[in-house]
Amino acid sequence: YNRAKLLPRLFKSLLDQTNFNFTWYIIDDGSTDNTSEVVNSFKTDAFKIVYIKKENGGKHTAINKAMEVINEELTFIVDSDDLLPNDAIETICSDYPTIENIDTICGLGYLKSELNNQVLGNNYSGNEIVDNFINERYNKNSFGDKAEVIKTKILKQYPFPVFENENFVSESTVWCDMALKYDMKFYNKTIYLAEYQPGGLSDGIKKTLFRNPKGAAEFYLKMTSKPFKLKYKIKYTITYILYSMAGKLKLSEQFKKANSKFLFILTFLPAYFMYLHRKRIYGK
């Protein structure tokens, strides 16, 4: 959205790839700048570019739109303000055959790094390990933004939920859903270079979540489910209650939806005071 000035940098990183076995789908989420003109200026025979403009609805709705048209076997979501190292596509194409015909594996997990090559968060618990997203990312403490490459036919089965008057739902909402059925293969290799922009989704994430409380509550409710360790169930029950309150969900409905009624009662007061604190800061 409104990234006309940054898209050429991403385009150049795609032109520098050592493997061009990909299509670049640009989903314009209702930009009001000259994004369309910039995209029309991109000329290359190396790979195909597909440009689709939609009404503004948030990144998750842009991904849903992409799923309507993508036919390639794998989907790799890249934000418009970030870059790919020149061997990113080659790495994916090299690793994909190891999971291509394994129906229980939905995709590949890689690392993201800053432009100075400093890994965001930490490494996975091992290299070339097969596990589900919840166990590896949360129970094994593999924190920080990561880069996931998902089999398209599976991702199409898990559309992002859309809530009226909200424009943000965490990608992990869908990754956690997939983890209940599918594993991933994780590599301690960087295929993504991130540079967070002022005003971007990662800039002030708490404010973003508080302003999109229904989507946030849906996300944190999933993170209180059975596969998560107890410490996370406690932590995320608090945040589930917090965002349910921000989303004006009735207390009886909050309790009814909770995965653990005991933890809901146990954590209600701290969640309530945290909600009041966030409300003072972010309003609404």
C-alpha positions as CSV (number, residue, x, y, z in Angstrom):
1,Y,0.0,0.0,0.0
2,N,1.5,3.3,-1.2
3,R,5.0,1.8,-1.7
4,A,5.7,3.2,-5.1
5,K,9.1,4.6,-3.9
6,L,10.2,1.3,-2.5
7,L,9.0,-1.2,-5.1
8,P,11.9,-0.5,-7.5
9,R,14.3,-1.7,-4.8
10,L,12.5,-5.0,-4.5
11,F,12.3,-5.3,-8.2
12,K,16.0,-4.9,-8.5
13,S,16.6,-7.7,-6.0
14,L,14.4,-9.9,-8.1
15,L,16.4,-9.0,-11.2
16,D,19.5,-10.1,-9.3
17,Q,18.2,-13.6,-8.6
18,T,20.3,-16.5,-9.8
19,N,17.1,-18.5,-10.6
20,F,14.1,-17.0,-12.3
21,N,11.7,-19.9,-11.9
22,F,9.0,-17.7,-10.4
23,T,6.1,-15.3,-11.1
24,W,5.9,-12.0,-9.2
25,Y,2.4,-11.2,-8.1
26,I,2.0,-7.6,-7.0
27,I,-1.2,-7.2,-5.0
28,D,-1.9,-3.5,-4.7
29,D,-4.1,-2.9,-1.6
30,G,-5.9,0.2,-2.9
31,S,-2.8,2.5,-3.1
32,T,-3.5,6.2,-3.7
33,D,0.1,7.0,-4.9
34,N,1.5,6.2,-8.3
35,T,2.1,2.5,-7.7
36,S,0.4,1.4,-10.9
37,E,2.6,3.7,-13.0
38,V,5.8,2.4,-11.3
39,V,4.8,-1.2,-11.9
40,N,4.1,-0.5,-15.5
41,S,7.6,0.8,-15.8
42,F,9.1,-2.6,-14.8
43,K,10.3,-4.3,-17.9
44,T,12.0,-7.7,-17.9
45,D,11.9,-11.0,-19.8
46,A,13.5,-12.9,-16.9
47,F,10.2,-13.5,-15.1
48,K,6.5,-12.8,-15.4
49,I,4.9,-9.9,-13.4
50,V,1.1,-9.9,-12.6
51,Y,-0.3,-6.7,-11.1
52,I,-3.7,-6.8,-9.4
53,K,-5.3,-3.7,-7.7
54,K,-8.0,-4.2,-5.1
55,E,-9.9,-2.1,-2.6
56,N,-8.0,-1.4,0.6
57,G,-8.6,-4.1,3.2
58,G,-5.2,-4.9,4.8
59,K,-2.4,-7.4,4.0
60,H,-4.4,-10.4,4.9
61,T,-7.1,-9.6,2.4
62,A,-4.4,-9.0,-0.2
63,I,-3.1,-12.6,0.4
64,N,-6.7,-13.9,0.1
65,K,-6.9,-12.1,-3.3
66,A,-3.6,-13.6,-4.4
67,M,-4.9,-17.1,-3.6
68,E,-7.6,-16.6,-6.1
69,V,-5.1,-16.3,-9.0
70,I,-1.9,-18.0,-8.1
71,N,-1.3,-21.3,-9.9
72,E,2.4,-21.9,-9.0
73,E,3.2,-24.8,-6.7
74,L,4.7,-22.6,-4.0
75,T,3.7,-19.2,-2.5
76,F,6.3,-16.9,-0.9
77,I,4.9,-13.7,0.7
78,V,7.3,-10.8,0.4
79,D,6.5,-7.3,1.8
80,S,6.9,-4.4,-0.6
81,D,9.5,-2.7,1.6
82,D,11.9,-5.7,1.8
83,L,14.4,-7.5,-0.4
84,L,15.6,-11.0,-1.4
85,P,19.2,-12.0,-1.3
86,N,20.2,-13.1,-4.8
87,D,20.1,-16.8,-4.1
88,A,16.7,-16.9,-2.4
89,I,14.7,-18.4,-5.3
90,E,17.6,-20.8,-6.1
91,T,17.6,-22.0,-2.4
92,I,13.9,-22.6,-2.4
93,C,13.9,-24.5,-5.7
94,S,16.8,-26.6,-4.4
95,D,15.1,-27.5,-1.1
96,Y,11.6,-28.0,-2.4
97,P,12.1,-31.5,-3.9
98,T,12.8,-32.8,-0.4
99,I,9.2,-32.1,0.6
100,E,7.4,-32.0,-2.8
101,N,5.8,-35.4,-2.6
102,I,5.3,-35.6,1.2
103,D,1.6,-34.8,1.8
104,T,2.1,-34.2,5.5
105,I,4.5,-31.2,5.0
106,C,2.9,-27.9,3.9
107,G,6.0,-25.9,3.3
108,L,9.5,-24.7,4.1
109,G,10.6,-22.3,6.9
110,Y,13.7,-20.1,6.6
111,L,15.3,-17.2,8.4
112,K,14.8,-13.4,7.9
113,S,17.7,-11.1,8.4
114,E,18.2,-7.3,8.5
115,L,20.0,-5.6,5.7
116,N,23.2,-6.0,7.6
117,N,22.7,-9.8,7.6
118,Q,21.9,-9.9,11.3
119,V,19.3,-12.7,11.8
120,L,16.0,-11.5,13.2
121,G,15.3,-13.2,16.5
122,N,17.1,-16.5,16.7
123,N,17.7,-19.6,14.6
124,Y,15.4,-22.6,14.5
125,S,16.2,-25.4,17.0
126,G,18.0,-27.3,14.3
127,N,18.7,-27.3,10.6
128,E,16.6,-29.3,8.1
129,I,14.3,-30.5,10.9
130,V,10.7,-31.4,10.3
131,D,8.2,-30.3,12.9
132,N,4.9,-28.3,13.1
133,F,4.9,-24.5,13.2
134,I,3.5,-24.3,16.7
135,N,6.1,-26.7,18.3
136,E,9.1,-25.2,16.5
137,R,8.2,-21.5,16.7
138,Y,6.7,-21.3,20.1
139,N,7.3,-24.4,22.2
140,K,11.0,-24.5,21.1
141,N,11.4,-20.7,21.3
142,S,12.3,-20.0,17.7
143,F,11.4,-16.3,18.0
144,G,11.6,-13.4,15.6
145,D,10.1,-12.9,12.1
146,K,10.7,-15.8,9.8
147,A,10.2,-16.5,6.1
148,E,7.7,-19.2,5.2
149,V,7.2,-20.8,1.7
150,I,3.9,-22.7,1.5
151,K,2.5,-25.2,-0.9
152,T,-0.1,-23.2,-2.7
153,K,-2.7,-25.9,-2.9
154,I,-2.6,-26.1,0.9
155,L,-2.6,-22.4,1.6
156,K,-5.7,-22.0,-0.6
157,Q,-7.5,-24.2,2.0
158,Y,-6.8,-21.7,4.8
159,P,-8.1,-18.2,3.9
160,F,-7.5,-15.4,6.3
161,P,-10.6,-14.4,8.4
162,V,-11.9,-11.0,7.6
163,F,-13.5,-8.7,10.2
164,E,-15.6,-5.7,9.3
165,N,-13.8,-2.3,9.8
166,E,-10.5,-4.1,10.6
167,N,-7.4,-4.2,8.3
168,F,-5.0,-6.5,10.1
169,V,-4.8,-10.2,10.9
170,S,-1.5,-11.8,11.8
171,E,-0.1,-14.3,9.3
172,S,0.5,-16.7,12.2
173,T,-3.2,-17.1,12.5
174,V,-3.2,-19.2,9.4
175,W,0.2,-20.9,10.1
176,C,-1.1,-22.1,13.4
177,D,-4.2,-23.5,11.8
178,M,-2.1,-25.4,9.3
179,A,0.1,-26.7,12.1
180,L,-2.8,-28.7,13.5
181,K,-2.6,-30.9,10.4
182,Y,0.7,-30.3,8.6
183,D,4.4,-30.1,9.5
184,M,7.0,-27.9,7.9
185,K,10.7,-28.3,7.1
186,F,12.9,-25.7,8.7
187,Y,16.3,-24.4,7.5
188,N,18.7,-22.1,9.2
189,K,19.3,-20.2,6.0
190,T,18.4,-16.6,5.2
191,I,16.3,-16.0,2.1
192,Y,14.7,-12.7,3.1
193,L,16.1,-9.3,4.0
194,A,13.9,-7.0,6.0
195,E,13.9,-3.3,6.6
196,Y,11.0,-2.1,8.7
197,Q,9.5,1.2,7.7
198,P,8.0,3.9,9.9
199,G,4.2,3.4,9.7
200,G,4.5,-0.2,8.5
201,L,2.7,-3.1,10.1
202,S,5.7,-3.9,12.3
203,D,6.0,-0.3,13.6
204,G,3.9,-0.2,16.7
205,I,2.4,-3.7,16.6
206,K,0.6,-3.3,19.9
207,K,-1.3,-0.3,18.6
208,T,-2.1,-2.1,15.4
209,L,-3.5,-5.1,17.3
210,F,-5.5,-2.9,19.6
211,R,-7.0,-1.1,16.7
212,N,-7.9,-4.4,15.1
213,P,-9.1,-6.3,18.2
214,K,-11.4,-8.9,16.6
215,G,-8.6,-10.2,14.4
216,A,-6.2,-10.1,17.4
217,A,-8.6,-12.0,19.7
218,E,-9.0,-14.7,17.0
219,F,-5.2,-15.0,16.7
220,Y,-4.6,-15.3,20.5
221,L,-7.5,-17.6,21.0
222,K,-5.8,-20.1,18.6
223,M,-2.6,-19.7,20.7
224,T,-4.3,-21.0,23.8
225,S,-5.1,-24.4,22.1
226,K,-3.8,-27.8,23.2
227,P,-0.4,-27.9,21.3
228,F,0.9,-24.9,23.1
229,K,2.9,-25.2,26.4
230,L,1.2,-24.1,29.5
231,K,3.2,-20.9,29.9
232,Y,2.0,-19.7,26.5
233,K,-1.6,-20.8,27.2
234,I,-1.5,-18.5,30.3
235,K,0.1,-15.6,28.5
236,Y,-2.1,-15.8,25.4
237,T,-5.3,-16.3,27.4
238,I,-4.6,-12.9,28.9
239,T,-4.1,-11.3,25.5
240,Y,-7.2,-13.1,24.2
241,I,-9.3,-11.5,26.9
242,L,-7.7,-8.1,26.4
243,Y,-8.5,-8.0,22.7
244,S,-11.9,-9.5,23.2
245,M,-12.7,-6.6,25.5
246,A,-11.3,-4.1,23.0
247,G,-13.5,-5.7,20.4
248,K,-16.6,-5.3,22.6
249,L,-17.2,-9.0,22.8
250,K,-19.6,-9.8,25.6
251,L,-18.0,-11.4,28.7
252,S,-20.3,-14.5,28.4
253,E,-19.1,-15.0,24.8
254,Q,-15.5,-14.5,25.8
255,F,-15.9,-17.2,28.4
256,K,-17.8,-19.5,26.0
257,K,-15.1,-19.4,23.3
258,A,-12.2,-19.8,25.7
259,N,-10.2,-23.0,25.3
260,S,-9.7,-23.3,29.1
261,K,-12.4,-22.0,31.4
262,F,-10.0,-22.4,34.3
263,L,-7.3,-20.2,32.8
264,F,-9.9,-17.7,31.7
265,I,-11.0,-17.2,35.3
266,L,-7.4,-17.3,36.6
267,T,-6.2,-14.6,34.2
268,F,-9.3,-12.4,33.9
269,L,-8.2,-9.6,36.4
270,P,-4.7,-9.1,35.0
271,A,-6.2,-9.1,31.5
272,Y,-8.7,-6.5,32.5
273,F,-6.1,-4.1,34.0
274,M,-3.9,-4.6,30.9
275,Y,-6.9,-3.7,28.7
276,L,-7.5,-0.5,30.7
277,H,-3.8,0.4,30.3
278,R,-3.8,-0.2,26.6
279,K,-7.0,1.8,26.2
280,R,-5.5,4.8,28.0
281,I,-2.6,4.7,25.6
282,Y,-4.3,3.9,22.3
283,G,-7.8,5.1,22.9
284,K,-11.0,3.7,21.3
